[in-house]
Amino acid sequence: MLNLTGLWKFLRILTLIKRGDGFIMDIKVLEHVYIPMSDGVRLAARIWMPADAYEVPVPAVLEYIPYRKRDFKAVRDDQIHGYFARQGYVGVRVDLRGSGDSEGILRDEYLQRELDDGIEVIRWLGRQSWCTGHVGMMGISWGGFNALQIAALQPPELKAVIAVASSDDRYADDVHYMGGALLTDNLSWASTMLAYNSCPPDPQLVGEKWKQVWLDRLEGSGLWVKKWLAHQRRDDYWRHASICENYHNIRCPVFAVSGWADGYTNAVFRLMENLSVPRKGLIGPWGHKYPHMGGPGPAIDFLRECVRWWDQWLKGRDRGCQSDPMIRAWMKDTVSPISSKRPGRWVAEERWPSPDIRTRSVGLSNGMLSFNPDESSREVLSLQSPLSVGLFAGKWCSYSESTDLPSDQREEDGGALVFDTPPLEEEVEILGAPRLALEIASDQPIATVAARLSDVAPDGKATRVTYGLLNLTHRHGHENPSELTPGQTYPIVLDMNYVAQKFPPGHQLRLSISSSYWPLAWPPPIPARLKLHLNNSHLYVPVREPKESDLHLPDLGKPQYPAPMPTTLLAPALREWEVRHNLATNQVSLRITNNDPLYRLDAFNWTIQKDVTENYSYHNNNYDTLRGEITSKRSFQRDDWQASIISRTILTSDRHRFRIRATLDAYQKDTRIFSKTWDESVSRDLL
C-alpha cells in the first residue's frame, strides 16, 4: 500500500504524463493580486496558472517591469504568460513599485529598492501553495536588466534567467552613453519614462484611492534626464547594478538574447565570455522585441525555446540545453539599405571567444582599405564633419524596425573620410566586434570620433553593418576623462558594436570616419578638426570561415503562441521619419513620429493610446543651436471616464552646460488637474 507521500508522487507522475510536451491544458488567470512588501507597499500582479496548480504545484516565471500589466503590455503578456501556463508553469507579471496598478512611487531605474522588492516578490512566489519553490525570471529591456541584477543578489528561489535585449554595463552599453558620448536616446528614453511614470492606475482595480495615487506619482517621480546628465562619467551611480562589476555574483544559468537591429547585442558576447555558470546566447536579426514578435528578418518559436530552458533548470528535465552551442547568431546576408528584410542563416560557436575566428588587420591608405598589412600610408588626413552626418543613422535602438533603421550611407559619407577595399574576389564573413586603432590629433580639447563599417554593393548602395563612437577625452577609460592637448597626437582604440555579416564577392568593405554623428549622439561643445595619421592606423576585422556544422543546427521554428486577447482597433499606428533642410533659413531638422494604434481591450473595456513625437534640429551648422524635443501622450478611457497625460522635454546646450526644460500636464476628461514645469541646467563634464 502506498503512503500519502508515495500516492502524491504517483498522482503527480500521472498528471505530468497527461500534460506532456506542448499539451494545451486548462488555465486560469488571476487578474489582480497584491503582493505585500516589507514596508507596507503592495505591488500589483497578474498571474496565469494551470487550472490544477493548487493540487499540482509548478515552478513560477516572473516578469517584473514598469510597463503596466493592465493596458500597454496586456496583450503581449497574455500571450507569453498564458503560453507558459499551458506548458506547466505559473506566469507572473508584476508592475514595479510606482507603476501600473502598484503602490508607491518610481523614482529612477534599477534602484536598490526595486531590486529588494524583486527579491521579496520571488520569495513570496516561492511560498505559494501553487509553486514548487523554484522561480525563473525573464524580461526584455528593463525586465532583462533587473533579471540579471537580481540574479547577482542570489535569492535562493531564483534558479534560472532569460534576459532579452539588456546589458551588463549601465554606463558604457545602455541608452545613456556610448564610448563616453551622450546618446540622444538618453533624452527620448527619459521622456518616455516621464510619461509612463505619470499615468494613473486603473480605478476599476485600485478603487477610490486611484486619484491620490495618480497625484502622488505626478508629483514624486521626478525628472530623470537631469539625474542621468548629472553623471557624465562612469561613477558609483552607474556601477550600481552593473553586473560587469563582478560577473561571478551570478550563480544561476543565464540565457541571453538580442537582435542585430537592437541596441543591446554586445552584452550577449560579454556574458558568454565572463559568466561561469551554464549559459547560452542567441542573436537574431530582430529589433527591440521578443524574438517571436520581432522583425526585421524571420521571427522564431522563442517561447518554445524558453520552455526548454525552464524545463531544464526549473523542473530538472534534460532538454538538451547544456548541449546547445554557446553562441547562436544570425549571419546577415548582404541587403539593400532600403530593404525591410534581413535574409541570412544561423551559425554557431561552441564557446566564446571562439578559437575559430581570426582577426585580420586592414591598413588605411589613400582612401583605401587593404588586407595587406604592408600597404600603409604616411598620409595625414584632416576631418571636420558637418552636423548632417548622422541624420540617416537611424535610432541607437530600433523600435519600429522599419523607419528607424539606418538608410543608404552615401547620404552620410560626403561629410566623412571614406576608405574602401577593392571589390572582393571571394566571400568574407565576420562575427565579432571590429576594432579601429587610430593615431589622431584634435585642434580642440574635447572631440568625438565616429566610425562606421558598411557593405558597398556593385551599384554603389552602402548598407551600414556596424559602428562605434568615442569621446576622445575618454580615451583612457570612462572613470577619469581628461582633456586633449590641441595638436598632440594620441593613439586611440574605438570598438564597434558586435555584428555577424557576409560580404559577397564583388562587394566592398567601407570604413567611414566622422567627427560628429548627430542626432544619434550629442556633439562636443564646439566643432573640432581632427587629423588622422594613417601610418599607425588599422582596422581589425574578426573573420569567420563557414562551418559544415552550421548546416545541421536545429530548426528554431516559427512563432507559436495563443491567440491574442480580443481588442478593437479604433485608429491605426503611425510611424514616420522625416529629414528636412530648409534652404531659406538653413535649418536642418529630423522629425520622428512613433504613434501606437488607438485600441480597446475588450475584456476590460479599456481604451488606450500612446503617441510620441521627436524633433531634432540645428541652424547654420551652429553647435549652440542644437535642440532635441520629445512630446509624449498617454490616454485612457472607460465609458465616460477619461484620463490623459502630456509630457514635453527639451534639451539644448551651449559650450558650458546642458539646459533641460520640461512640462508635465495631466487631464481628467478636459480638466487639467496637474501641471508642473522644470527649467534646469547641468554643467558639461568633458562632453
C-alpha positions as CSV (number, residue, x, y, z in Angstrom):
1,M,0.0,0.0,0.0
2,L,1.3,3.5,-0.9
3,N,1.7,6.0,1.9
4,L,0.4,9.5,1.3
5,T,3.8,10.8,0.0
6,G,4.0,7.9,-2.4
7,L,0.4,8.4,-3.5
8,W,1.1,12.1,-4.2
9,K,4.2,11.3,-6.2
10,F,2.2,8.7,-8.2
11,L,-0.6,11.1,-9.0
12,R,2.0,13.8,-9.9
13,I,3.6,11.4,-12.4
14,L,0.2,10.6,-13.9
15,T,-0.5,14.3,-14.2
16,L,2.8,15.0,-15.9
17,I,2.2,12.2,-18.3
18,K,-1.2,13.6,-19.1
19,R,0.2,17.0,-19.7
20,G,3.1,16.0,-21.9
21,D,5.1,18.4,-24.0
22,G,3.0,21.1,-25.6
23,F,-0.3,19.8,-24.1
24,I,-2.8,22.7,-24.1
25,M,-4.2,22.4,-20.6
26,D,-6.9,24.5,-18.9
27,I,-5.6,27.6,-17.2
28,K,-6.9,30.3,-15.0
29,V,-5.9,33.9,-14.7
30,L,-5.8,36.0,-11.5
31,E,-6.3,39.4,-13.0
32,H,-5.2,41.5,-10.0
33,V,-3.2,40.2,-7.0
34,Y,-1.4,42.4,-4.5
35,I,2.0,41.2,-3.2
36,P,2.9,42.9,0.1
37,M,6.4,44.4,0.6
38,S,8.1,44.6,4.0
39,D,7.5,48.4,4.2
40,G,3.7,48.0,3.6
41,V,3.7,49.0,-0.1
42,R,1.8,46.5,-2.3
43,L,2.9,45.5,-5.8
44,A,0.2,44.5,-8.3
45,A,0.5,41.2,-10.2
46,R,-1.4,39.4,-13.0
47,I,-1.0,35.7,-12.7
48,W,-1.6,32.8,-15.2
49,M,-1.5,29.3,-13.9
50,P,-2.6,25.7,-14.8
51,A,-6.1,25.1,-13.5
52,D,-4.8,22.4,-11.2
53,A,-1.7,24.2,-9.9
54,Y,-3.1,24.3,-6.3
55,E,-3.2,20.5,-6.4
56,V,-0.1,20.0,-8.5
57,P,2.3,22.9,-7.8
58,V,4.6,24.1,-10.6
59,P,7.5,26.5,-11.0
60,A,6.8,30.2,-11.5
61,V,8.2,32.5,-14.2
62,L,8.4,36.2,-13.2
63,E,8.5,39.3,-15.5
64,Y,9.0,42.4,-13.4
65,I,8.7,45.7,-15.3
66,P,7.1,49.2,-15.2
67,Y,5.1,49.0,-18.4
68,R,1.6,48.4,-17.0
69,K,0.2,44.9,-16.9
70,R,-3.4,46.2,-17.4
71,D,-3.0,48.1,-20.7
72,F,0.1,48.8,-22.8
73,K,1.6,45.3,-22.3
74,A,-1.6,43.4,-21.6
75,V,-2.0,41.6,-25.0
76,R,1.7,40.6,-25.1
77,D,1.7,39.5,-21.5
78,D,-1.4,37.4,-22.0
79,Q,0.2,35.5,-24.9
80,I,3.5,34.9,-23.2
81,H,2.4,34.0,-19.8
82,G,-0.7,32.2,-21.0
83,Y,1.7,30.1,-23.1
84,F,3.8,29.3,-20.1
85,A,0.8,28.3,-18.0
86,R,-0.3,25.9,-20.7
87,Q,3.2,24.4,-20.6
88,G,3.0,23.7,-16.8
89,Y,4.3,27.0,-15.3
90,V,2.8,29.9,-13.4
91,G,3.4,33.1,-15.4
92,V,3.6,36.2,-13.2
93,R,3.7,39.8,-14.4
94,V,4.4,42.4,-11.7
95,D,4.3,46.1,-12.0
96,L,7.3,47.8,-10.4
97,R,6.6,50.0,-7.3
98,G,5.0,53.2,-8.6
99,S,4.0,51.9,-12.0
100,G,0.8,50.4,-13.4
101,D,-1.5,49.4,-10.5
102,S,1.2,49.1,-7.9
103,E,1.5,51.4,-5.0
104,G,4.4,53.7,-4.2
105,I,6.5,56.0,-6.5
106,L,9.1,55.0,-9.1
107,R,11.9,57.5,-8.7
108,D,14.6,56.0,-11.1
109,E,15.6,52.9,-12.8
110,Y,17.3,49.9,-11.0
111,L,17.4,51.5,-7.6
112,Q,18.2,49.2,-4.7
113,R,14.6,49.5,-3.6
114,E,13.5,48.0,-6.9
115,L,15.9,45.1,-6.6
116,D,15.0,44.5,-3.0
117,D,11.3,44.5,-3.9
118,G,12.1,41.9,-6.7
119,I,13.7,39.6,-4.1
120,E,10.6,39.9,-1.9
121,V,8.4,39.1,-4.9
122,I,10.5,36.0,-5.6
123,R,10.3,34.8,-2.0
124,W,6.5,35.4,-2.0
125,L,6.2,33.3,-5.1
126,G,8.3,30.5,-3.7
127,R,6.0,30.3,-0.6
128,Q,2.7,30.0,-2.6
129,S,0.9,26.7,-2.4
130,W,0.8,26.5,-6.3
131,C,4.5,27.0,-6.6
132,T,7.2,24.3,-6.2
133,G,9.5,26.9,-4.7
134,H,11.5,27.2,-8.0
135,V,11.3,30.6,-9.8
136,G,12.7,31.7,-13.1
137,M,13.0,35.4,-14.2
138,M,12.7,36.8,-17.7
139,G,12.2,40.1,-19.4
140,I,13.1,42.3,-22.4
141,S,15.0,45.5,-21.9
142,W,14.2,46.7,-18.3
143,G,13.0,43.2,-17.4
144,G,16.2,41.7,-18.8
145,F,18.3,44.2,-16.8
146,N,16.7,43.5,-13.5
147,A,16.6,39.8,-14.1
148,L,20.4,39.8,-14.3
149,Q,20.7,42.3,-11.5
150,I,18.5,40.3,-9.1
151,A,20.3,37.1,-10.1
152,A,23.5,38.7,-8.9
153,L,21.9,39.1,-5.5
154,Q,21.4,35.4,-5.4
155,P,17.9,34.8,-3.9
156,P,17.8,31.1,-3.4
157,E,14.5,30.6,-5.1
158,L,15.8,32.0,-8.4
159,K,17.0,29.1,-10.4
160,A,17.4,30.5,-14.0
161,V,17.2,33.7,-16.0
162,I,16.3,34.7,-19.6
163,A,17.5,38.2,-20.3
164,V,16.4,39.7,-23.7
165,A,17.8,43.0,-25.1
166,S,19.6,44.1,-21.9
167,S,23.0,44.9,-20.7
168,D,25.6,44.1,-18.0
169,D,27.0,47.7,-18.1
170,R,24.7,50.6,-17.3
171,Y,27.2,53.3,-18.3
172,A,29.0,52.1,-21.4
173,D,26.4,49.9,-23.0
174,D,22.9,51.3,-22.3
175,V,20.7,54.0,-23.7
176,H,22.6,56.8,-21.9
177,Y,26.3,56.9,-23.1
178,M,28.3,55.2,-25.8
179,G,32.1,55.5,-25.8
180,G,31.7,58.3,-23.4
181,A,29.5,60.2,-25.8
182,L,26.0,61.2,-24.8
183,L,23.3,59.3,-26.8
184,T,20.2,61.3,-27.6
185,D,18.2,58.2,-26.7
186,N,19.0,59.3,-23.2
187,L,16.7,62.2,-23.8
188,S,14.0,60.2,-25.6
189,W,14.1,57.4,-23.0
190,A,13.8,59.8,-20.1
191,S,10.8,61.4,-21.8
192,T,9.2,58.0,-22.3
193,M,9.6,57.2,-18.7
194,L,8.3,60.7,-17.6
195,A,5.2,59.8,-19.5
196,Y,4.9,56.2,-18.2
197,N,5.5,57.2,-14.6
198,S,2.8,59.8,-14.8
199,C,0.0,57.5,-15.8
200,P,-2.9,56.8,-13.5
201,P,-3.7,53.3,-12.1
202,D,-6.9,51.6,-13.3
203,P,-9.7,52.8,-11.0
204,Q,-11.6,49.6,-11.6
205,L,-8.7,47.7,-9.8
206,V,-7.4,50.3,-7.3
207,G,-10.7,51.7,-6.2
208,E,-11.4,55.1,-4.8
209,K,-7.8,56.0,-3.9
210,W,-6.8,55.9,-7.6
211,K,-6.7,59.7,-8.0
212,Q,-4.5,60.2,-5.0
213,V,-2.1,57.5,-6.2
214,W,-2.0,59.3,-9.5
215,L,-1.3,62.7,-8.0
216,D,1.4,61.3,-5.8
217,R,3.1,59.8,-8.9
218,L,2.8,63.1,-10.9
219,E,4.5,65.0,-8.1
220,G,7.0,62.5,-6.9
221,S,8.7,60.6,-9.8
222,G,10.9,63.4,-11.0
223,L,12.9,64.5,-14.0
224,W,15.1,61.5,-14.7
225,V,17.0,63.1,-17.6
226,K,18.6,65.6,-15.1
227,K,19.8,62.7,-12.9
228,W,21.3,60.9,-15.9
229,L,23.0,64.0,-17.2
230,A,24.5,64.7,-13.8
231,H,26.6,61.6,-14.2
232,Q,28.6,62.0,-17.4
233,R,31.4,59.7,-16.4
234,R,31.4,56.2,-15.0
235,D,30.9,56.7,-11.3
236,D,29.2,54.8,-8.4
237,Y,25.8,55.8,-9.8
238,W,26.4,53.7,-12.9
239,R,28.5,51.0,-11.2
240,H,25.5,50.2,-9.1
241,A,23.5,47.3,-10.6
242,S,26.1,46.9,-13.5
243,I,26.8,43.2,-13.2
244,C,30.0,43.6,-15.1
245,E,31.5,44.8,-11.9
246,N,31.5,41.2,-10.7
247,Y,30.2,38.6,-13.1
248,H,30.8,35.8,-10.5
249,N,27.9,37.1,-8.4
250,I,25.6,35.4,-10.8
251,R,25.3,31.7,-9.8
252,C,22.2,30.6,-11.8
253,P,22.0,29.7,-15.5
254,V,21.6,32.6,-18.0
255,F,20.1,32.6,-21.4
256,A,21.0,35.9,-23.1
257,V,19.1,37.1,-26.2
258,S,19.2,40.1,-28.5
259,G,18.9,41.2,-32.2
260,W,21.2,42.9,-34.6
261,A,18.8,45.8,-35.1
262,D,18.6,46.3,-31.3
263,G,20.9,48.4,-29.2
264,Y,21.9,45.6,-26.8
265,T,23.8,43.0,-28.7
266,N,27.3,43.5,-27.2
267,A,26.3,42.2,-23.7
268,V,25.4,38.8,-25.0
269,F,29.0,38.2,-26.0
270,R,30.4,39.6,-22.8
271,L,28.1,37.5,-20.7
272,M,29.2,34.4,-22.6
273,E,32.8,35.3,-22.1
274,N,32.7,36.2,-18.5
275,L,30.0,34.2,-16.7
276,S,31.0,31.0,-15.1
277,V,27.5,29.4,-14.9
278,P,25.7,27.4,-17.6
279,R,24.8,29.9,-20.3
280,K,24.0,30.4,-23.9
281,G,23.5,33.3,-26.2
282,L,21.1,33.9,-29.1
283,I,21.4,36.9,-31.5
284,G,18.9,37.1,-34.4
285,P,18.1,39.8,-36.9
286,W,15.4,41.5,-34.8
287,G,14.9,44.9,-33.3
288,H,13.8,45.7,-29.7
289,K,11.2,43.0,-29.4
290,Y,10.9,39.4,-28.2
291,P,12.1,37.1,-31.0
292,H,8.7,35.5,-31.6
293,M,7.3,39.0,-32.2
294,G,10.2,40.8,-33.9
295,G,11.5,41.8,-37.2
296,P,13.2,42.6,-39.5
297,G,14.1,39.1,-40.5
298,P,12.4,35.8,-39.5
299,A,10.8,35.5,-36.1
300,I,11.3,32.2,-34.3
301,D,9.4,29.9,-31.9
302,F,11.0,31.7,-29.0
303,L,8.5,30.7,-26.4
304,R,9.3,27.0,-27.1
305,E,13.0,27.8,-26.5
306,C,12.0,29.5,-23.2
307,V,10.1,26.4,-22.1
308,R,13.1,24.2,-22.9
309,W,15.2,26.4,-20.7
310,W,12.7,26.5,-17.9
311,D,12.2,22.7,-18.1
312,Q,16.0,22.2,-17.8
313,W,16.6,24.5,-14.9
314,L,13.3,24.8,-13.0
315,K,12.0,21.2,-13.4
316,G,15.3,19.3,-13.7
317,R,14.3,17.7,-17.0
318,D,17.1,17.2,-19.5
319,R,16.0,19.2,-22.6
320,G,19.5,19.3,-24.1
321,C,20.2,22.9,-23.2
322,Q,23.7,22.0,-22.0
323,S,24.4,20.6,-25.4
324,D,23.4,23.7,-27.3
325,P,26.1,25.9,-28.7
326,M,27.2,28.8,-26.5
327,I,26.5,31.3,-29.3
328,R,23.9,31.0,-32.0
329,A,23.8,34.1,-34.3
330,W,22.1,35.2,-37.5
331,M,24.7,35.7,-40.1
332,K,23.3,38.5,-42.2
333,D,23.4,38.4,-46.0
334,T,24.0,41.5,-48.0
335,V,20.9,43.6,-48.4
336,S,19.9,46.9,-49.8
337,P,19.9,49.7,-47.2
338,I,16.2,50.5,-48.0
339,S,15.1,46.9,-47.6
340,S,12.9,45.9,-44.6
341,K,14.1,42.3,-45.0
342,R,17.1,40.8,-43.3
343,P,18.0,37.5,-45.1
344,G,20.7,35.2,-43.7
345,R,21.4,32.0,-42.0
346,W,22.1,30.7,-38.5
347,V,25.7,30.0,-37.4
348,A,27.0,28.8,-34.1
349,E,30.1,28.8,-31.9
350,E,30.6,26.2,-29.1
351,R,32.4,28.8,-26.9
352,W,33.2,32.4,-26.8
353,P,35.7,33.8,-27.6
354,S,35.8,31.3,-30.4
355,P,39.2,29.9,-31.4
356,D,37.8,29.6,-35.0
357,I,37.6,33.4,-35.5
358,R,40.8,35.1,-36.6
359,T,41.5,38.8,-36.5
360,R,42.7,40.3,-39.8
361,S,44.5,43.6,-39.8
362,V,43.3,46.1,-42.5
363,G,45.5,49.0,-43.4
364,L,44.3,52.6,-44.2
365,S,45.9,54.4,-47.1
366,N,44.8,56.9,-49.8
367,G,41.1,56.4,-49.3
368,M,41.6,52.6,-49.5
369,L,41.4,49.7,-47.1
370,S,44.0,47.0,-47.7
371,F,44.1,43.4,-46.3
372,N,47.9,43.6,-47.0
373,P,49.3,45.0,-43.7
374,D,52.4,46.2,-45.5
375,E,50.3,48.6,-47.6
376,S,50.2,51.5,-45.1
377,S,50.5,55.2,-45.8
378,R,52.3,58.1,-44.1
379,E,49.4,60.4,-45.1
380,V,47.9,62.8,-42.5
381,L,44.3,63.5,-43.3
382,S,42.1,66.3,-41.9
383,L,38.5,66.0,-41.0
384,Q,35.7,68.3,-39.7
385,S,32.3,66.9,-40.4
386,P,29.1,68.8,-40.8
387,L,26.3,68.2,-38.3
388,S,24.3,66.5,-41.0
389,V,26.4,63.3,-40.7
390,G,24.0,61.1,-38.7
391,L,20.6,62.2,-39.9
392,F,20.3,58.9,-41.8
393,A,21.8,56.8,-39.0
394,G,18.5,55.5,-37.6
395,K,18.0,55.1,-33.8
396,W,20.5,53.7,-31.4
397,C,17.9,51.0,-30.7
398,S,15.3,50.1,-33.3
399,Y,11.8,50.1,-32.1
400,S,9.7,50.3,-35.3
401,E,12.2,48.1,-37.3
402,S,11.4,50.0,-40.4
403,T,11.6,53.8,-40.3
404,D,14.3,53.9,-37.6
405,L,16.9,51.7,-39.3
406,P,19.9,53.3,-41.0
407,S,19.4,54.4,-44.6
408,D,21.8,54.4,-47.5
409,Q,25.1,55.5,-46.1
410,R,26.0,57.5,-49.2
411,E,23.8,60.2,-47.6
412,E,26.4,60.4,-44.7
413,D,29.7,59.7,-46.5
414,G,30.1,63.1,-48.0
415,G,30.9,64.5,-44.6
416,A,33.3,61.7,-43.6
417,L,36.7,60.3,-44.5
418,V,36.0,57.1,-46.5
419,F,38.2,54.1,-47.0
420,D,37.2,51.2,-49.4
421,T,38.6,47.8,-50.1
422,P,38.8,46.8,-53.7
423,P,35.9,44.7,-54.9
424,L,36.2,41.4,-53.0
425,E,37.5,38.4,-55.0
426,E,36.0,36.0,-52.5
427,E,33.4,36.0,-49.8
428,V,34.3,37.4,-46.4
429,E,32.2,36.7,-43.3
430,I,32.8,38.5,-39.9
431,L,31.5,37.6,-36.5
432,G,32.5,39.8,-33.6
433,A,33.4,43.4,-32.8
434,P,35.5,45.2,-35.4
435,R,38.1,47.5,-33.7
436,L,39.7,50.7,-35.1
437,A,43.1,51.8,-34.0
438,L,43.9,55.4,-34.9
439,E,46.6,57.9,-34.3
440,I,44.6,61.1,-34.0
441,A,45.0,64.8,-33.1
442,S,42.4,67.5,-32.4
443,D,42.5,71.2,-32.5
444,Q,40.1,71.3,-29.6
445,P,40.4,69.9,-26.0
446,I,37.1,68.0,-26.4
447,A,36.3,66.0,-29.5
448,T,34.4,62.9,-30.7
449,V,35.1,60.4,-33.4
450,A,32.5,58.1,-35.0
451,A,33.4,55.1,-37.2
452,R,31.0,53.1,-39.5
453,L,31.6,49.9,-41.4
454,S,29.4,49.4,-44.4
455,D,28.8,46.9,-47.1
456,V,29.0,48.6,-50.5
457,A,27.2,46.8,-53.4
458,P,28.3,46.9,-57.0
459,D,25.6,49.5,-57.7
460,G,27.1,51.8,-55.0
461,K,24.5,51.5,-52.3
462,A,26.0,51.4,-48.9
463,T,24.4,49.4,-46.0
464,R,25.7,50.2,-42.6
465,V,26.9,47.0,-40.9
466,T,28.1,48.3,-37.5
467,Y,29.5,51.5,-35.9
468,G,31.2,52.9,-32.8
469,L,31.7,56.2,-31.0
470,L,34.5,57.5,-28.8
471,N,34.6,60.8,-26.9
472,L,38.3,61.3,-27.1
473,T,38.5,62.7,-23.6
474,H,37.6,59.1,-22.5
475,R,40.5,57.6,-24.5
476,H,41.9,56.0,-21.3
477,G,38.6,55.0,-19.8
478,H,35.3,56.4,-18.6
479,E,36.1,57.0,-14.9
480,N,38.6,59.8,-15.2
481,P,38.4,61.5,-18.6
482,S,41.0,64.2,-19.5
483,E,41.2,67.0,-22.0
484,L,43.2,66.7,-25.2
485,T,46.2,68.9,-25.8
486,P,45.4,70.6,-29.1
487,G,47.7,69.4,-31.8
488,Q,49.1,66.5,-29.9
489,T,48.8,63.1,-31.5
490,Y,47.2,60.3,-29.4
491,P,46.8,56.5,-30.1
492,I,43.2,55.6,-29.5
493,V,41.1,52.4,-29.9
494,L,37.5,52.6,-30.9
495,D,35.4,49.4,-30.5
496,M,32.5,49.0,-32.9
497,N,29.4,47.0,-32.0
498,Y,29.4,43.2,-32.5
499,V,28.0,42.0,-35.8
500,A,27.7,38.9,-38.0
501,Q,27.8,39.9,-41.7
502,K,28.6,38.3,-45.0
503,F,30.3,40.3,-47.7
504,P,29.9,38.5,-51.1
505,P,32.4,38.7,-54.0
506,G,32.2,42.0,-55.9
507,H,31.2,43.9,-52.8
508,Q,33.4,46.2,-50.8
509,L,34.0,47.0,-47.2
510,R,33.8,50.7,-46.4
511,L,35.2,52.4,-43.3
512,S,33.7,55.9,-42.8
513,I,35.1,58.2,-40.1
514,S,33.4,61.4,-38.9
515,S,33.8,64.0,-36.1
516,S,30.1,64.0,-35.3
517,Y,27.1,61.7,-35.5
518,W,24.1,63.8,-34.8
519,P,21.4,63.2,-33.7
520,L,22.3,59.7,-32.6
521,A,24.9,61.3,-30.3
522,W,25.2,64.8,-28.9
523,P,28.2,66.5,-30.4
524,P,31.1,68.1,-28.4
525,P,30.8,71.8,-27.3
526,I,32.4,73.2,-30.4
527,P,33.4,71.6,-33.7
528,A,36.8,70.0,-33.7
529,R,39.1,69.5,-36.6
530,L,40.7,66.0,-36.4
531,K,44.0,64.9,-38.0
532,L,44.4,61.2,-38.7
533,H,47.9,59.8,-39.1
534,L,47.4,56.7,-41.3
535,N,50.8,55.1,-40.8
536,N,49.8,53.5,-37.4
537,S,46.1,53.3,-38.1
538,H,44.4,49.9,-38.7
539,L,41.0,48.3,-38.8
540,Y,40.9,44.9,-37.1
541,V,38.2,42.6,-38.5
542,P,37.0,39.3,-36.9
543,V,36.8,36.9,-39.9
544,R,34.9,33.6,-39.6
545,E,35.1,30.8,-42.1
546,P,31.8,29.0,-42.8
547,K,31.4,25.6,-41.0
548,E,29.8,22.4,-42.1
549,S,28.2,22.2,-38.7
550,D,26.2,25.3,-39.3
551,L,24.1,23.4,-41.9
552,H,22.9,21.0,-39.2
553,L,21.7,23.3,-36.5
554,P,18.2,22.5,-35.1
555,D,15.3,24.5,-36.6
556,L,14.2,27.3,-34.3
557,G,10.7,27.0,-35.8
558,K,8.0,29.6,-36.5
559,P,6.3,31.5,-33.7
560,Q,3.6,29.6,-31.8
561,Y,1.5,31.2,-29.1
562,P,-2.1,31.5,-28.1
563,A,-4.5,33.8,-30.0
564,P,-4.3,37.3,-28.6
565,M,-7.0,38.6,-26.2
566,P,-9.8,40.4,-28.0
567,T,-9.2,44.0,-29.0
568,T,-11.0,46.6,-31.2
569,L,-8.8,48.8,-33.4
570,L,-10.1,52.4,-33.4
571,A,-7.2,54.1,-35.3
572,P,-4.0,52.7,-36.9
573,A,-0.4,53.3,-35.8
574,L,1.6,56.0,-37.5
575,R,5.4,55.7,-38.0
576,E,7.4,58.4,-39.8
577,W,11.0,59.5,-40.1
578,E,11.3,62.9,-41.9
579,V,14.5,64.8,-42.6
580,R,14.2,68.4,-43.8
581,H,16.7,71.0,-44.8
582,N,15.1,74.5,-45.3
583,L,17.5,76.2,-47.7
584,A,15.9,79.6,-47.0
585,T,16.6,79.5,-43.2
586,N,19.4,76.9,-43.3
587,Q,17.5,74.9,-40.6
588,V,18.0,71.2,-40.6
589,S,15.5,69.0,-38.7
590,L,14.6,65.4,-38.1
591,R,11.1,64.6,-37.1
592,I,10.2,61.1,-35.8
593,T,6.6,60.1,-35.3
594,N,6.0,56.9,-33.3
595,N,2.3,56.6,-32.5
596,D,0.8,53.3,-31.4
597,P,-2.7,52.3,-32.6
598,L,-5.7,53.5,-30.6
599,Y,-7.5,50.4,-29.5
600,R,-9.8,49.0,-26.9
601,L,-9.0,46.0,-24.7
602,D,-12.5,44.4,-24.9
603,A,-12.3,42.3,-21.8
604,F,-11.5,45.3,-19.7
605,N,-13.5,47.9,-21.7
606,W,-10.3,49.9,-21.5
607,T,-9.3,52.2,-24.4
608,I,-5.6,53.2,-24.6
609,Q,-3.2,55.1,-26.9
610,K,0.4,56.1,-26.9
611,D,1.7,59.0,-29.1
612,V,5.4,60.0,-29.3
613,T,6.9,62.7,-31.4
614,E,10.7,63.5,-31.5
615,N,12.2,66.6,-33.1
616,Y,15.9,67.3,-33.5
617,S,17.2,70.4,-35.2
618,Y,20.1,72.9,-35.7
619,H,20.7,76.1,-37.7
620,N,23.7,77.0,-39.9
621,N,25.8,74.1,-38.6
622,N,26.0,76.0,-35.3
623,Y,26.6,73.7,-32.3
624,D,24.9,76.2,-30.0
625,T,21.6,75.8,-31.8
626,L,21.3,72.0,-31.3
627,R,17.9,71.1,-29.9
628,G,16.0,67.9,-29.1
629,E,12.4,67.9,-28.2
630,I,10.2,65.0,-27.2
631,T,6.4,65.1,-26.7
632,S,4.7,62.0,-25.3
633,K,1.0,61.5,-24.7
634,R,-0.8,58.6,-22.9
635,S,-4.6,58.4,-22.8
636,F,-7.1,56.1,-21.1
637,Q,-10.8,55.8,-21.3
638,R,-13.6,53.6,-20.0
639,D,-17.2,54.7,-20.8
640,D,-17.3,58.3,-19.7
641,W,-14.2,58.2,-17.5
642,Q,-11.1,59.6,-19.3
643,A,-7.6,60.5,-18.3
644,S,-4.5,61.6,-20.2
645,I,-1.1,63.0,-19.6
646,I,1.2,65.0,-21.9
647,S,4.9,65.4,-21.3
648,R,7.3,67.6,-23.2
649,T,11.0,67.6,-22.7
650,I,13.5,69.9,-24.5
651,L,17.3,69.6,-24.4
652,T,19.6,72.3,-25.7
653,S,23.3,73.1,-24.9
654,D,26.0,75.7,-25.2
655,R,29.7,75.4,-24.7
656,H,29.4,75.1,-20.9
657,R,26.1,73.4,-20.0
658,F,23.1,71.5,-21.0
659,R,19.7,73.1,-20.4
660,I,16.6,71.0,-19.8
661,R,13.1,72.4,-20.0
662,A,10.1,70.2,-19.4
663,T,6.4,70.3,-18.8
664,L,4.0,67.7,-17.5
665,D,0.2,68.1,-17.7
666,A,-2.4,65.6,-16.5
667,Y,-6.1,65.8,-17.5
668,Q,-9.2,64.2,-16.2
669,K,-11.5,64.5,-19.2
670,D,-11.0,68.1,-20.3
671,T,-10.0,69.4,-16.9
672,R,-6.3,69.8,-16.2
673,I,-5.7,68.5,-12.7
674,F,-1.9,68.8,-12.5
675,S,0.8,70.9,-14.2
676,K,4.5,71.1,-13.5
677,T,7.4,72.8,-15.3
678,W,11.1,72.4,-15.0
679,D,13.9,74.7,-16.2
680,E,17.2,73.1,-15.2
681,S,20.9,73.2,-16.3
682,V,23.7,70.7,-15.9
683,S,27.4,71.6,-16.5
684,R,29.2,69.7,-19.2
685,D,31.9,67.4,-17.9
686,L,34.3,67.0,-20.8
687,L,31.4,66.1,-23.0
